[in-house]
Amino acid sequence: MSIDSNQRSTSSPTTSRADTARAGLAENAPANLAAMFFDRVRRSGDKEAFRKLDGDRWVSLTWNDTAAQVEAVAAGLLALGIAPEDRVAIASSTRYEWVLADLAIMCAGAATTTVYPTSNAADTAYIIGDSGSRVVGAEDATQLATRTERRGELPNVDKVVLFDAAPDTPGDDWVTTLADLTALGEEHLRKHPTSVRDAVAGVRPDQLATLIYTSGTTGKPKGVRLPHRAWVYEGITVAEFGTLGEDDLQLLWLPLAHAFGKVLISGQLACGFASAIDGRVDKIVENMGVVRPTFMGAAPRIFEKAHAKVVTSQKGVKKKLFDAAFSVGREVDRRRFAGEKVPLPMQLAHGLFDRLVFSKIREVFGGRIKFMISGAAPLNRDIAEWFHAAGLLILEGYGLTETAAGAFINRPDNYRLGTVGQVFDGAQVRIADSGEVQIKGPNVMEGYHNLPDKTAEAITPDGWLRTGDKGELDADGFLTITGRIKDLFKTSGGKYIAPPAIEGRFMALCPYAGHMLVFGEARNFCVALITVDPDAIADWAKENGLGDKSYRELVESEEVKQLIGGYVDQLNSELNRWETIKKWALLPSDLSIEGGELTPSLKVKRAVVEEKNKELLDSFYS
């Protein structure tokens, strides 16, 4: 793959030849993400750009509609005195107004500070204060209250802009609304009609675009400084897939405070597809059936839950047909991947099963999926193979916030299940002597905000980003991540254990599992903490005469312990002796963001879970 600069308009601001070399972008690439946005508006103006919910009704906006709103909000920020690289924070769930605000911030020449709406008041105040944000976009009165409570800790904040409703304190000019900011911008544009376009023209490729604070599985969040060049590069890389265009539609639910969600917007600007936006995780499957997207990005947990729901819903004769279909589907895939011929009887059986079984599964996802992208955490290969057998391709990718989300990806026409694909064109990868994956490229961060020592730790003296992940490259450059270096442990017997590999295998085996965490550092055997998925176990309970019991009662029951124990035994039969789980326990509740065990991108905070359950873990070895 190569970046095709001929596909991009040369009428928008572009990098000079010298800037191009420094930024690592193709010649004639847009100089910044704001320029890429207006370039897309010129090319796709009357095409659909976004769908948003108005109550229960989906409402469509064109690129021209969006541009008018973006330019007005950007002008409003300029009227407030926002200067180049000033930070403007957004604390909101995933919704159209988040995207509108983010685009407007960049079109004003400023930089977006992302804040998870689930962050507690202390973390939110720290992020807004550390970033030096001058304006904060808050979703509603609840988010406003979080800012107001700590107003004294936010000396740099001149204004809070509410997306929903009017402020409860009409005399307080510290608070305004998105509608009022838009009106202010429209007035500013009447007096200074070229002000926003002039601001866009002045944004350099290496100018700060986004300050994303890592949710962090340990310690205080660090602000990752990502320049415009990183997002432009990511967008162009998505466009190089060559399969997404103006007629495509994504369902966007991922947290936009997370790099994975944000990179999908960059891809949208480069490709021109539309986004239907609804951040409610519990509505993903329902929304897919309604909007019928052609692709979607998701964390592995979403695919695990979908797989579990489909598998556990099969009963009786239907289950026998289902199992037979997947047996044939997996064998057909195995033969095709190996370059072997598929016998005619198997082809005919596969065609029948596709009509009777696989097409029904695809219809759950809207029936139009070209592919889905998995990121933010490892996807178990068995899950990927199951979806592939059903005709649903999941392209796993890999990256970090420090690489503007993407660094590796499987392409629609060049993929290997079980790997995270090949490194992006224009970037480089090397495996250090320690086995650590290290990356260099235009998508790599400038550094951590206000943390030069942490920056020096993360980037080698010769300019390579240390990912903290252990990995292996095959002969064709496909990368397999074998685990976080800090998560690997050695038993007292001297055997190295990679918990994510064991945990992922269990999640593929057990459709009732919520999470599994394996421990055993410096101990003589491995143990595990397991949670069950509330929805899956509730359905099982109804079918087994236990529907009147609470979640806690179920996980304490002998019936559920035997159910899960059978899957642990199956797991152990597939592991090396030193990896087997000798003791395990079911936790009284599933892990959650609210409980502090998960990050907003659904990564497990292993240290938090370990600390909360220290007494239980110690008891396994007493």
C-alpha positions in Angstrom: 0.0 0.0 0.0 1.1 3.5 -0.7 -0.4 7.0 0.0 -1.9 8.2 -3.2 -1.6 12.0 -3.1 -3.6 12.3 -6.4 -6.7 11.4 -4.5 -6.5 14.5 -2.4 -7.4 18.0 -3.4 -4.5 20.4 -3.8 -6.8 23.4 -3.2 -6.6 22.8 0.6 -3.5 23.8 2.6 -0.8 21.1 2.1 2.6 20.4 3.5 5.6 21.9 1.8 8.2 19.5 0.6 10.4 20.3 3.7 7.4 19.9 6.0 6.4 16.7 4.3 9.8 15.2 5.0 9.7 16.2 8.6 6.1 15.0 9.2 6.5 11.7 7.3 3.4 12.5 5.2 2.9 12.1 1.4 3.5 15.2 -0.7 0.3 17.2 -1.1 -1.3 15.6 1.9 -3.5 18.1 3.9 -1.3 20.0 6.4 -3.8 19.4 9.2 -7.0 17.6 10.1 -9.0 20.7 9.8 -7.9 21.1 6.2 -8.7 17.5 5.6 -12.2 18.2 6.9 -12.9 21.1 4.6 -11.3 19.1 1.7 -13.9 16.4 2.4 -16.7 19.0 2.5 -15.7 20.3 -1.0 -15.7 16.8 -2.4 -18.8 15.3 -0.7 -20.8 18.3 0.3 -24.3 17.0 -0.3 -23.5 13.4 0.7 -24.5 12.1 4.2 -21.9 12.8 6.8 -23.5 11.9 10.1 -26.7 10.4 11.6 -27.7 11.4 15.1 -30.6 10.5 17.4 -33.4 12.9 18.0 -35.3 11.0 20.6 -35.8 7.6 19.0 -35.5 9.0 15.5 -32.3 9.0 13.4 -31.6 12.4 11.7 -29.2 12.8 8.9 -26.7 15.6 8.3 -24.7 16.3 5.1 -21.1 17.4 5.0 -22.3 20.9 4.1 -24.7 20.9 7.1 -21.9 19.8 9.4 -19.4 22.4 7.9 -21.8 25.3 8.6 -22.1 24.2 12.2 -18.4 23.5 12.6 -17.4 26.9 11.2 -19.9 28.8 13.5 -18.7 27.0 16.6 -15.0 27.5 15.6 -15.7 31.2 15.1 -17.3 31.3 18.5 -14.1 30.0 20.0 -12.1 32.6 18.2 -14.5 35.2 19.5 -13.7 34.0 23.0 -10.0 34.7 22.3 -8.9 31.1 21.7 -5.4 31.1 20.2 -3.3 28.5 18.3 -2.7 25.4 20.4 -4.9 26.6 23.3 -6.5 23.6 24.9 -10.3 23.1 24.8 -11.5 20.1 26.8 -14.5 17.9 25.9 -16.2 15.8 28.7 -19.1 14.0 27.1 -20.3 10.6 26.0 -20.1 9.6 22.3 -22.5 11.8 20.4 -22.6 14.1 17.4 -21.9 17.2 19.5 -18.6 15.6 20.6 -17.5 15.4 16.9 -18.8 18.9 16.1 -16.9 20.4 19.0 -13.7 18.5 18.2 -13.7 19.6 14.5 -14.5 23.2 15.6 -11.6 23.2 18.0 -9.2 22.1 15.3 -10.6 24.6 12.8 -10.0 27.4 15.3 -6.3 26.2 15.5 -6.7 25.0 19.1 -6.2 21.5 20.5 -8.7 19.1 22.1 -8.2 17.7 25.6 -10.2 14.5 25.9 -12.0 13.7 29.2 -13.9 10.5 29.8 -17.4 11.4 31.1 -17.0 8.5 33.6 -13.9 10.1 35.1 -14.4 11.1 38.8 -14.3 14.7 39.8 -10.7 14.5 41.0 -9.3 13.0 37.8 -11.3 15.4 35.7 -10.0 18.4 37.6 -6.5 17.1 37.3 -6.8 16.6 33.5 -8.3 20.0 32.9 -5.8 21.7 35.1 -2.7 19.8 33.9 -3.7 20.5 30.3 -4.2 24.2 30.9 -7.6 24.0 29.1 -9.3 27.4 28.7 -12.7 26.2 27.7 -14.5 23.0 28.7 -17.4 21.4 26.7 -19.7 19.6 29.2 -22.5 17.3 28.1 -25.1 18.2 30.7 -25.9 19.5 34.1 -24.2 16.5 35.7 -21.0 17.2 34.0 -21.3 20.9 34.8 -21.7 20.1 38.5 -18.4 18.2 38.4 -16.7 21.3 37.0 -18.5 23.7 39.3 -17.6 21.7 42.4 -13.9 22.2 41.6 -14.0 25.6 40.0 -11.3 26.9 42.3 -8.9 24.2 41.0 -9.5 25.3 37.4 -8.0 28.8 37.2 -7.3 28.6 33.4 -11.0 27.8 32.5 -12.7 30.9 31.1 -15.9 29.2 30.0 -17.9 26.0 30.3 -20.1 25.2 27.3 -23.1 22.9 27.9 -24.2 20.6 25.1 -27.6 20.0 26.6 -30.0 22.3 28.4 -29.4 25.8 29.8 -27.3 26.6 32.8 -29.2 26.6 36.2 -27.4 29.8 37.2 -28.4 32.4 34.6 -26.3 35.2 36.1 -23.1 33.1 35.9 -21.2 34.1 32.7 -18.8 31.2 33.4 -21.4 28.9 31.8 -22.9 29.2 28.3 -24.6 26.8 25.9 -23.5 25.3 22.6 -26.4 27.3 21.0 -25.1 30.5 22.4 -21.6 29.8 21.4 -22.8 29.1 17.8 -24.7 32.4 17.8 -21.6 34.2 19.0 -19.7 32.6 16.2 -22.2 33.5 13.5 -21.9 37.2 14.6 -18.1 36.9 14.5 -18.2 35.5 11.0 -20.4 38.4 9.8 -17.6 40.7 10.9 -14.6 38.4 10.0 -15.9 36.1 7.3 -12.5 34.4 6.6 -11.4 34.1 10.2 -11.9 30.3 10.5 -10.4 29.5 7.1 -7.4 31.8 8.0 -7.0 29.9 11.2 -7.0 26.5 9.4 -4.5 27.8 6.9 -2.1 28.6 9.7 -2.1 25.2 11.4 1.2 23.4 10.9 1.5 19.6 10.6 3.4 19.3 13.8 1.1 21.6 15.7 -0.7 20.0 18.7 -4.1 18.6 17.7 -5.1 16.5 20.6 -4.1 15.9 24.2 -5.4 12.5 25.2 -5.0 11.4 28.8 -4.4 7.7 29.1 -7.0 6.2 31.3 -4.1 4.2 32.8 -4.3 0.8 34.4 -2.0 2.2 37.1 -1.0 5.6 38.4 -2.0 9.1 37.3 -3.1 9.6 33.7 -0.5 11.0 31.4 -1.3 13.5 28.7 -0.3 12.2 25.2 0.6 15.0 22.8 -0.6 14.1 19.3 0.0 16.5 16.4 -2.1 17.0 13.3 0.3 15.0 11.2 -0.4 11.9 13.3 -4.2 12.0 12.6 -3.8 12.9 8.9 -1.4 10.0 8.5 -3.9 7.7 10.3 -6.8 8.8 8.1 -4.9 8.4 4.9 -3.9 4.9 6.0 -7.5 3.9 6.6 -8.3 5.3 3.1 -5.6 3.1 1.7 -7.7 0.1 2.5 -9.4 1.0 -0.8 -12.8 -0.5 0.3 -14.4 2.4 2.1 -16.1 5.4 0.4 -19.0 7.8 0.4 -21.6 5.0 0.2 -20.3 3.3 3.4 -21.7 3.7 6.9 -20.1 3.0 10.2 -21.8 2.6 13.6 -19.7 4.7 15.9 -20.2 3.9 19.6 -16.6 3.9 20.9 -15.6 6.5 23.5 -14.3 9.5 21.5 -12.0 10.4 24.4 -10.1 7.2 23.4 -7.7 7.2 20.5 -9.5 4.3 18.8 -12.8 6.2 18.5 -11.0 9.4 17.4 -9.0 7.6 14.6 -12.3 6.4 13.1 -13.2 10.1 12.6 -9.9 10.7 10.9 -10.6 7.8 8.6 -14.1 9.2 7.9 -12.6 12.5 6.7 -10.1 10.7 4.5 -12.7 8.2 3.0 -16.0 10.2 3.1 -18.2 7.5 4.6 -21.0 8.5 7.0 -21.1 7.8 10.8 -24.3 6.9 12.8 -23.4 7.9 16.3 -24.7 6.5 19.6 -22.4 5.9 22.5 -24.8 3.5 24.4 -23.0 0.2 24.6 -26.3 -1.7 25.4 -27.8 -0.5 22.1 -25.0 -1.6 19.8 -26.7 -4.8 18.5 -30.1 -3.1 18.2 -28.6 -0.1 16.4 -26.8 -2.4 13.9 -30.1 -4.0 13.0 -31.6 -0.5 12.4 -28.9 1.5 10.7 -27.4 -1.5 8.9 -23.7 -0.3 8.8 -21.1 -1.6 6.4 -18.4 -1.6 9.1 -17.8 -1.0 12.8 -14.9 -0.7 15.2 -15.1 -2.4 18.6 -13.2 -3.7 21.6 -12.9 -7.5 21.8 -15.3 -7.6 24.7 -18.1 -6.6 22.3 -17.3 -9.4 20.0 -17.1 -11.9 22.9 -20.5 -10.9 24.2 -22.1 -11.1 20.7 -20.5 -14.6 20.2 -21.7 -15.7 23.7 -25.3 -14.5 23.0 -25.6 -16.3 19.7 -24.0 -19.5 21.0 -26.1 -19.7 24.2 -29.4 -19.1 22.3 -29.1 -22.3 20.3 -31.2 -25.2 21.7 -32.3 -28.7 20.7 -32.4 -29.5 17.0 -31.5 -25.9 16.2 -28.2 -26.3 18.2 -27.4 -29.5 16.2 -27.8 -27.7 12.9 -25.8 -24.7 14.3 -22.9 -26.9 15.5 -22.9 -28.8 12.2 -22.8 -25.5 10.2 -19.8 -24.2 12.2 -18.0 -27.5 11.9 -18.2 -27.3 8.1 -17.6 -23.5 8.1 -14.4 -23.8 10.1 -13.1 -26.7 7.9 -13.8 -24.8 4.7 -11.9 -21.8 6.1 -9.0 -24.1 7.2 -8.7 -25.5 3.8 -8.9 -22.2 2.0 -6.3 -20.6 4.3 -4.0 -23.6 3.7 -4.5 -23.3 -0.1 -6.2 -26.7 -0.2 -9.1 -27.6 -2.4 -12.6 -27.7 -0.9 -14.4 -30.9 -2.1 -17.7 -30.3 -4.0 -19.9 -32.0 -1.3 -18.4 -29.8 1.3 -19.0 -26.7 -0.9 -22.6 -27.7 -1.3 -23.1 -28.3 2.4 -21.4 -24.9 3.1 -23.8 -23.2 0.8 -26.8 -24.7 2.5 -25.5 -23.8 6.0 -24.8 -20.3 4.8 -28.5 -19.9 3.9 -29.9 -21.6 6.9 -27.4 -20.4 9.7 -24.7 -18.0 8.7 -27.0 -15.5 6.9 -29.1 -15.3 10.1 -26.1 -14.4 12.2 -25.0 -11.7 9.6 -28.5 -10.3 9.7 -28.1 -9.6 13.5 -25.3 -7.2 12.5 -27.5 -5.5 9.8 -26.7 -7.8 6.9 -24.3 -5.4 5.1 -21.0 -5.7 7.0 -17.9 -5.6 4.8 -15.6 -6.0 7.8 -15.3 -5.0 11.5 -12.2 -3.7 13.2 -11.0 -4.9 16.6 -8.6 -3.0 18.7 -7.8 -1.6 22.2 -7.1 -5.2 23.6 -6.2 -8.6 22.2 -8.9 -10.5 20.3 -8.9 -14.3 20.9 -8.2 -16.2 17.6 -11.0 -18.7 18.2 -13.5 -15.8 18.4 -12.1 -14.3 15.1 -12.3 -17.7 13.4 -15.9 -18.2 14.6 -17.0 -14.9 13.1 -15.1 -15.6 9.9 -16.8 -18.9 9.5 -20.1 -17.0 9.6 -19.0 -14.7 6.9 -18.1 -11.8 9.2 -14.5 -10.6 8.8 -12.9 -9.0 11.9 -9.7 -7.2 11.1 -7.6 -7.0 14.2 -5.3 -4.0 14.6 -2.8 -2.8 17.2 -1.5 0.5 18.5 -1.4 2.7 21.5 -2.7 6.1 22.4 1.0 7.1 21.9 0.7 6.0 18.2 -2.6 7.9 17.6 -4.4 4.5 18.0 -3.2 2.6 14.9 0.3 1.2 14.1 -0.6 -2.3 12.7 -3.6 -3.5 10.9 -4.9 -6.5 8.9 -6.1 -5.3 5.5 -9.4 -6.6 3.9 -7.3 -8.2 1.1 -4.3 -9.3 3.2 -5.0 -10.6 6.7 -4.0 -13.4 9.0 -6.3 -14.3 11.9 -4.6 -14.4 15.2 -2.2 -11.6 14.3 -2.6 -7.8 14.4 -1.5 -7.4 10.8 1.4 -5.6 9.3 2.9 -2.2 10.3 1.4 0.9 8.6 3.1 2.1 5.4 5.5 4.8 6.3 6.2 3.5 9.8 8.8 1.0 11.1 8.8 -1.8 13.7 11.6 -3.6 15.4 11.6 -6.3 18.1 14.1 -5.4 20.9 16.3 -8.1 22.5 13.8 -8.2 25.4 11.1 -9.1 22.9 9.5 -5.7 23.2 7.7 -4.2 20.1 9.1 -0.8 19.3 7.7 1.6 16.7 8.9 4.6 14.7 6.7 6.7 12.4 4.7 9.8 11.8 1.9 8.6 14.1 4.1 8.5 17.2 3.4 11.1 19.8 5.5 14.2 20.5 5.8 13.1 24.2 3.9 13.3 27.4 2.5 16.7 28.5 4.6 18.3 31.2 6.4 15.0 31.8 9.9 15.1 30.1 11.2 12.3 32.3 8.3 10.0 31.3 8.8 10.9 27.7 12.5 10.0 27.9 11.5 6.6 29.4 9.0 5.9 26.6 11.2 6.9 23.6 14.6 5.4 23.0 17.6 7.6 22.4 17.4 6.7 18.7 13.8 7.7 18.5 11.8 4.4 18.8 8.6 4.2 20.9 8.7 1.5 23.6 5.3 -0.1 23.5 5.6 -2.2 26.6 4.2 -5.2 24.7 6.0 -8.4 23.8 5.5 -9.6 20.2 6.8 -11.7 17.4 7.0 -10.9 13.6 6.6 -13.7 11.0 8.4 -13.8 7.7 5.8 -11.6 6.0 5.8 -8.9 8.7 2.6 -10.0 10.5 2.8 -9.2 14.2 1.5 -11.4 17.0 1.3 -9.8 20.4 2.1 -12.3 23.1 1.3 -10.0 26.1 2.1 -7.0 28.1 5.7 -7.3 29.4 4.6 -6.1 32.8 1.8 -8.7 32.9 4.1 -11.7 32.1 5.2 -13.5 35.3 7.4 -16.4 36.3 6.2 -19.1 38.7 8.4 -20.2 41.5 9.3 -23.2 39.3 10.9 -20.9 36.8 8.2 -21.1 34.1 7.0 -17.9 32.3 3.3 -17.4 32.0 1.4 -15.1 29.6 -1.9 -14.5 31.3 -3.7 -12.8 28.4 -3.2 -16.0 26.2 -4.8 -18.2 28.9 -7.6 -15.7 29.6 -8.4 -15.2 25.9 -8.7 -19.0 25.4 -11.1 -19.3 28.3 -13.3 -16.4 27.0 -13.6 -18.3 23.7 -14.5 -21.5 25.4 -17.0 -20.2 28.0 -19.9 -18.2 26.6 -21.0 -17.4 30.2 -17.7 -15.7 31.2 -17.5 -12.0 31.9 -13.7 -11.9 32.6 -10.9 -14.2 33.7 -7.7 -13.0 35.4 -4.8 -15.4 35.9 -2.3 -14.9 38.7 0.8 -16.8 40.0 3.8 -14.5 40.2 6.5 -16.3 42.2 4.0 -18.9 43.3 4.2 -22.6 42.5 1.0 -22.8 40.5 -1.5 -20.5 38.6 -4.9 -19.4 40.0 -7.7 -17.4 38.5 -10.5 -15.0 39.4 -13.5 -15.3 37.2 -16.7 -13.3 36.7 -19.8 -14.3 34.7 -21.6 -12.1 32.3 -24.8 -10.9 33.9 -27.0 -11.2 30.8 -25.7 -14.6 29.8 -26.0 -16.1 33.2 -29.5 -14.7 33.7 -30.6 -16.4 30.5 -29.0 -19.7 31.7 -30.7 -19.3 35.1 -34.2 -19.0 33.5 -33.7 -22.1 31.5 -32.5 -24.1 34.5 -35.1 -23.1 37.1 -33.0 -20.5 38.9 -34.5 -17.4 37.3 -35.6 -16.0 40.7 -32.0 -15.8 42.0 -29.9 -12.6 42.1 -26.5 -12.4 40.4 -24.7 -12.9 43.7 -26.9 -15.9 44.6 -26.2 -17.5 41.2 -22.4 -17.2 41.4 -22.5 -18.7 44.9 -24.7 -21.6 43.8 -23.2 -25.1 43.2 -25.0 -25.2 39.9 -23.1 -22.2 38.4 -19.8 -23.3 40.0 -20.2 -26.7 38.3 -21.1 -25.0 35.0 -18.0 -22.8 35.1 -15.8 -25.5 36.5 -16.5 -27.7 33.4 -15.1 -24.9 31.2 -12.1 -24.5 33.5 -11.4 -28.3 33.1 -11.7 -28.0 29.4 -9.3 -25.0 29.4 -6.8 -27.0 31.5 -6.9 -29.9 29.0 -5.6 -27.5 26.3 -2.8 -25.9 28.4 0.8 -26.9 29.3 1.0 -28.5 32.8 2.6 -25.4 34.3 -0.1 -23.1 32.9 -3.1 -25.0 34.3 -5.4 -23.3 36.7 -5.2 -25.2 40.0 -7.6 -23.0 42.0 -10.2 -20.4 41.0 -13.1 -18.5 42.4 -16.1 -16.6 41.0 -16.3 -13.0 42.1 -19.6 -11.6 43.4 -19.9 -9.0 40.6 -18.6 -8.5 37.1 -15.8 -6.0 36.6 -16.9 -2.5 35.7 -15.8 1.0 34.8 -17.8 2.4 37.8 -16.1 -0.1 40.1 -12.7 1.0 39.0 -11.7 -2.4 37.6 -12.0 -1.4 33.9 -10.8 1.6 31.9 -13.3 3.4 29.7 -12.0 1.4 26.7 -12.8 -1.8 28.7 -9.2 -2.8 29.5 -8.9 -4.6 32.8 -7.0 -2.8 35.6 -5.2 -6.0 36.7 -3.5 -4.3 39.7 -6.8 -2.9 41.0 -8.5 -6.3 40.8 -5.5 -8.0 42.4 -5.5 -5.5 45.3 -9.2 -5.7 45.8 -9.0 -9.5 46.1 -5.6 -9.9 47.8 -7.0 -11.8 50.7 -8.8 -14.3 48.4 -5.7 -14.8 46.2 -3.5 -15.3 49.2 -6.0 -17.9 50.5 -5.4 -20.1 47.4 -1.8 -20.7 48.6 -2.4 -21.0 52.3 
